[in-house]
């Protein structure tokens, strides 16, 4: 049973109003009713302070969405659960964008109502993740300590129950895959398969067969039929990471899957129907990608049923101490080392640092600290210094490692660090010269495309809005 609350119940059907009120009063909730949106708005305007509003979506006069908008304007933090007798995805998404906390489809059982109320009024079960580490699976966790991330956590919980595509935006390393796993875990598909496909890591000519499979004889070397990721993920969730790197011709086939959930394997005329929840992630400039024909506009609007934008780590610094402690605990256990202290000097340096590589950079920073074991050296790695152009930038990880060569193993370590730094700088220059066209950069460097992607991750070379910077993470 959820704790007692002050609830405003809004529904134009007298029978439904009585039924829901009875369910609420059994648990000692204080219930105020309204039969129109106008009446509900007046209650709040006159000073009513409900803990929760249960609001019917379809009503005469101002409907549920208009009422929601007005209530949230009067009381921005008000928690509102939408009630609807039809599962209208479009209206549910609209309600979410207007700030609805959750929704219920009528008729519902008391247990469903109790669960939603418990979540909304801040039961211990709901608040257990707030400001702490929420474990999702092996070595995957979600932190929501900042207001921005708490909002995203709430939106993810809501959108998880609406079977629509979700577009995840954010800089490299902000945790888009983690957010996708959270949505999957909170969804009705949680007990089914979750698969990730990195569209940038698979060569364009192989990506189609990776996603949709092939029949024997479809191409040279195809000796046996092979199911693609969509078949393997039937009834589950698939994350298409770096969707902006998918070839335009393949984007057209993906659009078809989004429209009717059907496709054909390479070399086959048979149509396969699947039920797959599609999540897509990217860090590209979408308007620019659409203008340059890298991303189909119709595909973008199909994927963009709902968008969640992850802020960079520099905009959610409340989470840095939590992340540092968690990474230290996990990695010290993995490497069979004792956890190292995170003293005031090091913590201050971490809070000042802009973390262009985001969570990935922070994770690798802790790895290096564990290896070197020198808190002062670790803090100095994050100190800003002037560059030749009069601006300021942060000491690359390679240079800090060179400074600590004695602690890490003498001349051999120094040689490796210098080589790594030179290699990382060469890759960064090639990417800048080709405007971050990775295929052209690989050709310029005379290495394979997959090798380039690996080294970009290894050295944490990140593309920002206006400049390309070398981060300390991988």
Residue, then its C-alpha position, 0 to 999 in steps of 0.5 A: x500500500x502506498x502512503x496516504x496523499x492528497x489527490x485531485x481526481x479529474x474525470x467527466x464520467x460519474x461512474x469512473x469517478x466513483x470507482x477510482x475515488x473508492x480505490x483511493x479512499x480504501x488506502x486513506x488518500x484524501x481525494x478532491x474531484x473535478x468533472x472538467x478541466x476548467x474545474x481542476x484548474x480552478x481548484x489549483x488556482x485557489x490554493x489546493x496543493x495536491x501531491x498528485x493529479x489523476x487526469x482523464x485525457x478525453x474530456x469535453x471543454x478543455x481536454x486533458x492535454x490542455x488541462x495538463x499544460x495549464x496545471x503545469x504552468x500554475x504549478x511547474x512541479x506538479x505530478x500528473x498521471x494521465x488516464x485514458x480508455x484508449x492507448x493513443x501513443x501520439x497523445x501519450x507522447x504529447x502528454x510526456x512532452x508537456x510534463x506528465x509523470x505517468x499514464x494509465x490505460x482504463x480500465x485498470x486494476x487497483x495494483x496498477x493504480x497503487x504502483x503508479x501512485x507509489x512512484x509519483x509520491x516518492x516511495x522508498x522504492x522509487x527514490x532508491x536510485x536518486x543520487x546513487x548508482x543504479x545497477x543495470x547489468x554487469x559493469x553498466x550503471x546509471x547515475x541520476x544525482x543532478x536535476x537534469x539526469x533526474x528528469x531524464x531518469x523520470x522520462x526514461x521510465x515513462x517512455x519505456x512503457x510506450x512502444x515507440x522509437x526513441x532518439x538518444x542524443x549527446x556528446x560522445x561518452x555521455x552514456x547513451x548506451x547506458x540510457x538505452x539499457x535503462x529504457x530496456x530494463x524498465x520496459x515490458x521487454x526487459x526479459x527479452x534480448x537487448x542488442x547493440x549495433x554500432x553503425x560506424x564500427x561495421x563497414x558499410x557493405x557488411x552492415x546490411x547483412x549484419x542487421x538483416x541477415x542473408x541466405x546461402x549464396x547471397x554473395x561470395x563466401x555466404x555458404x550458410x544462411x545467417x539471421x541478422x540482428x533484427x531476427x535475433x532481437x525479435x520481441x526485444x530491443x535493438x540500439x542502433x548506435x551512431x545512426x548518422x554513420x549508416x549509409x543512406x541506401x540502408x537508411x531507406x530499408x530501416x525506414x521500411x522496418x520502422x513503418x511495418x516491421x518487415x524486411x527480407x534477408x539478403x538474397x531472399x524474396x521471403x518477407x520476415x516480420x519482427x516485433x522489435x523496439x528500436x532505439x537510436x543514438x547519435x552525436x552528430x549535428x542533425x540539421x547539418x547531416x540532413x542538409x548534407x544528405x547524410x541522414x534521411x529526413x523521413x528516417x529522422x522523423x520516424x526515429x524522433x517519436x521521442x528524444x532524450x538529450x544527455x547533458x555532458x559531464x561538465x554540466x552535471x558536476x554533482x555526479x563527478x564525486x559519485x562516479x569517481x568513487x564508483x569507478x574506483x571501487x569497481x576498478x580496484x576490485x577488477x585489478x586486485x588493488x586497494x582503492x586509492x584515496x580521492x583527497x580534496x586536491x584531486x577532487x577539486x581538480x576533477x570538479x574543475x576539469x571540463x571532461x571533453x571525453x565525458x564518462x569514458x574519459x573519467x573512467x580511464x582517468x581512474x584506471x591511470x590513477x590506479x596504475x600510477x598510484x600518485x594522487x599529486x600526479x593525477x591531479x596535475x594531469x587535469x591542470x589547465x595550461x595556456x596554449x600557443x594560441x592564447x587559449x587554455x586546454x588540459x594536459x593530454x593523458x599521454x604527457x602526464x604519463x610521460x611526466x610519471x614515467x619513473x613511477x610507471x616503469x622507467x624508460x620503457x613506459x616513457x617510450x610507450x607514452x611518447x609513441x602513443x601521444x604522437x600517434x594520437x596527435x597524428x590521428x587527430x590531425x588527420x580527422x581534422x583535415x578530413x572534417x571527421x570523415x573517418x574513411x578518408x582519415x583512415x586512407x590518409x593514415x594508411x590504416x584500416x577503417x576498423x583500426x582507426x575506430x579502435x584507436x579513436x576509442x583507445x585515445x579518446x579522440x572526441x569531436x566537439x561543436x567547434x573544435x576537435x580535442x584529445x581527451x584522456x579517455x578511451 
